[in-house]
Amino acid sequence: MEKRAELYRGKAKSVFTTDDPDRLVLLFRNDTSAFDGERIEQLERKGMVNNKFNAFVMQKLEAAGIPTQFEQLLGDNECLVKKLEMIPVECVVRNFAAGSLVRRLGVEEGLELTPPTFELFLKNDALHDPMVNESHVQAFGWATLDQLAEMKALTFRINDILKQLFDDAGLLLVDFKLEFGLFHGKVVLGDEFSPDGSRLWDKETRKKMDKDRFRQGLGGVIEAYEEVAQRLGVPL
């Protein structure tokens, strides 16, 4: 597989074309950002940890029947993925109250949500990823209702799988975001799953083990990521 031109450069990842029109190379960089890119720092080993973390989770999901973009690891910081037509909407599941939900609704952080909530956000940094609903998604043509229903069903299936995976590792899966795209017309999980796009707390102490350590200036960001990886059995 020949890696070619940079197709897209995000806040923490770069995407490269290959000699296969249906495959891309995803490069995980050490860049760490918060507040829609207003704060960016380099954290040593972060790209490697997130790349291998993502590969581990995606392979677990594939084994459970979830279609994913992931194909194979290519190195410490790179993996091969399917080229998707990305749907510009994030699906967010919350098992416990944290982050923007606490700020919006004034509820207590850590409140268990039964059943888990499902929210949609438009991927648009300039607008700070505003919350949208199913009517917006349909009206603006971001996805069809059938595609949206499939995204929602897959999101809840993924939540069930990963809640158990993290629970077995002594962790609470507080919330997470997912992105989906189309591969030859089929809805497929894309982007990444890592502590960058999820909240993970120690089950006993409620210690934060995710990017909130960076957002809130708690320190020990990569050490927390590596501890989560170790508990899950991710080979780093």
C-alpha positions in Angstrom: 0.0 0.0 0.0 1.6 3.3 -1.1 0.9 6.3 1.1 0.4 9.5 -1.1 -0.8 13.0 -0.6 -2.2 14.5 2.6 -6.0 14.8 2.0 -7.0 16.4 5.3 -5.4 17.7 8.5 -7.5 17.8 11.6 -6.7 18.9 15.1 -5.0 15.6 16.1 -5.0 13.4 13.0 -4.0 13.6 9.4 -5.5 11.6 6.5 -3.5 10.5 3.4 -4.6 9.1 0.1 -3.1 5.8 -1.1 -2.8 4.0 -4.4 -6.1 2.3 -3.6 -9.1 4.7 -4.1 -11.0 2.9 -1.4 -8.3 3.1 1.3 -6.7 5.9 3.3 -3.9 6.1 5.9 -4.8 7.7 9.2 -1.9 9.4 11.0 -2.3 10.0 14.8 -0.2 13.0 15.8 0.9 14.1 19.2 -1.2 17.3 19.0 -3.7 17.6 21.8 -6.4 20.3 21.5 -9.3 21.6 23.6 -12.0 24.2 23.3 -12.3 23.8 19.5 -8.6 24.2 18.9 -8.1 27.3 21.0 -5.5 25.4 23.1 -3.1 23.0 21.5 -0.1 21.2 23.0 2.2 18.4 22.0 2.1 15.4 24.3 4.8 12.8 23.8 3.5 9.3 22.9 -0.1 10.4 22.5 -0.3 9.6 18.8 1.1 6.1 19.4 -1.2 5.4 22.3 -4.4 6.6 20.6 -3.5 4.7 17.4 -3.1 1.4 19.2 -6.0 2.1 21.5 -8.3 2.8 18.6 -7.1 -0.3 16.8 -7.8 -2.5 19.8 -11.3 -1.1 20.3 -12.2 -1.2 16.6 -11.2 -4.8 16.4 -13.3 -5.7 19.4 -16.3 -4.0 17.8 -15.7 -5.8 14.5 -15.6 -9.1 16.3 -19.0 -8.2 17.8 -20.5 -7.5 14.4 -20.1 -3.7 14.2 -18.9 -2.5 10.7 -15.9 -0.2 11.1 -13.6 1.8 9.0 -10.5 0.2 10.5 -8.4 -2.2 8.4 -5.0 -2.7 10.0 -2.2 -1.1 11.9 0.7 0.2 9.8 3.0 1.4 12.5 3.1 3.1 15.9 1.2 6.2 14.6 -0.5 5.0 11.5 -3.3 2.7 10.4 -5.1 1.8 7.2 -8.8 2.6 6.9 -11.6 2.4 4.4 -12.4 5.7 2.7 -15.8 6.8 3.9 -18.2 9.5 2.7 -18.4 11.0 6.2 -21.7 12.1 7.7 -21.2 15.5 9.4 -23.1 14.6 12.5 -21.6 13.3 15.8 -23.6 10.7 17.8 -23.1 11.1 21.6 -24.2 8.6 24.2 -24.1 9.6 27.9 -24.2 6.9 30.7 -23.4 9.5 33.4 -23.8 13.2 33.5 -20.6 15.1 32.7 -19.3 17.9 30.5 -21.7 20.0 28.5 -24.7 18.1 29.8 -24.0 19.3 33.4 -23.5 22.9 32.1 -26.6 22.9 30.0 -29.0 21.3 32.5 -27.5 22.1 35.8 -27.5 18.5 36.9 -24.9 16.9 39.2 -21.7 15.5 37.6 -21.7 11.7 37.9 -25.4 11.3 38.0 -26.2 7.9 36.4 -28.5 8.3 33.4 -31.1 5.5 33.0 -31.6 4.9 30.2 -28.5 6.4 28.6 -29.2 9.6 26.6 -28.5 10.0 22.8 -27.7 13.3 21.3 -26.7 14.7 17.9 -24.2 17.4 17.2 -23.2 19.0 13.9 -19.5 18.7 13.2 -18.6 22.4 12.7 -15.7 23.9 14.8 -16.6 27.4 13.7 -20.1 27.0 15.3 -18.7 25.0 18.2 -20.4 21.8 17.2 -24.0 22.8 17.9 -26.6 20.3 19.1 -29.1 19.4 16.3 -32.1 17.0 16.1 -33.3 14.4 13.6 -35.4 17.0 11.8 -32.3 19.2 11.2 -30.4 16.2 9.9 -33.1 15.3 7.4 -34.0 18.9 6.4 -30.4 19.8 5.6 -29.6 16.5 3.9 -26.8 15.5 6.2 -28.3 11.9 6.4 -31.5 10.1 5.5 -33.8 9.0 8.3 -32.9 5.4 7.5 -29.2 6.2 7.8 -29.8 8.1 11.0 -31.8 5.2 12.5 -28.9 2.8 11.6 -26.4 5.2 13.3 -28.5 5.4 16.4 -29.0 1.6 16.6 -25.2 1.0 16.0 -24.4 3.6 18.7 -26.5 1.9 21.3 -25.0 -1.5 20.4 -21.5 -0.1 20.7 -22.4 1.4 24.1 -23.5 -2.0 25.3 -20.3 -3.7 24.1 -17.9 -1.0 25.4 -19.6 -0.5 28.8 -18.9 -4.2 29.5 -15.4 -4.0 28.2 -14.5 -1.0 30.3 -16.4 -2.3 33.4 -14.3 -5.5 33.2 -11.2 -3.2 33.4 -12.5 -1.3 36.4 -13.6 1.7 34.5 -16.9 3.6 33.9 -17.7 4.6 30.4 -19.2 8.0 31.2 -19.9 9.2 27.6 -18.4 9.2 24.1 -18.9 10.5 20.6 -19.0 8.5 17.4 -18.8 9.5 13.8 -20.2 7.5 10.9 -19.7 7.4 7.1 -20.9 5.6 4.1 -18.8 2.9 2.4 -20.4 1.9 -0.9 -23.7 3.0 0.6 -23.4 1.2 3.9 -23.3 3.0 7.2 -19.9 2.3 8.8 -18.3 3.5 12.1 -15.5 5.9 11.3 -13.0 8.3 12.8 -11.6 6.9 16.1 -12.4 5.7 19.6 -9.9 6.8 22.2 -9.7 8.7 25.5 -9.8 11.9 23.3 -13.4 11.4 22.4 -14.8 9.6 25.5 -14.9 10.1 29.2 -13.5 7.3 31.3 -13.5 7.2 35.1 -12.0 4.8 37.6 -15.0 2.8 38.9 -14.0 3.0 42.5 -12.4 6.5 42.9 -14.1 8.3 40.0 -10.6 9.5 38.9 -10.8 11.0 35.4 -8.7 9.0 32.9 -9.5 10.9 29.7 -8.9 14.2 27.9 -10.7 16.1 30.7 -7.3 15.8 32.4 -6.0 18.1 29.7 -9.1 20.3 29.5 -9.1 20.9 33.3 -5.3 21.1 33.8 -5.2 18.0 36.0 -1.9 16.8 34.4 -0.9 13.2 33.9 -2.8 13.0 30.6 -0.7 10.4 28.8 -0.1 8.4 31.9 -3.9 8.1 32.4 -4.3 7.1 28.7 -1.6 4.4 29.1 -3.1 3.1 32.4 -6.5 2.7 30.6 -4.8 0.9 27.8 -2.9 -1.4 30.2 -6.2 -2.3 32.0 -7.8 -3.2 28.8 -4.9 -5.2 27.6 -4.0 -3.0 24.7 -0.5 -3.9 23.4 1.5 -0.6 23.3 
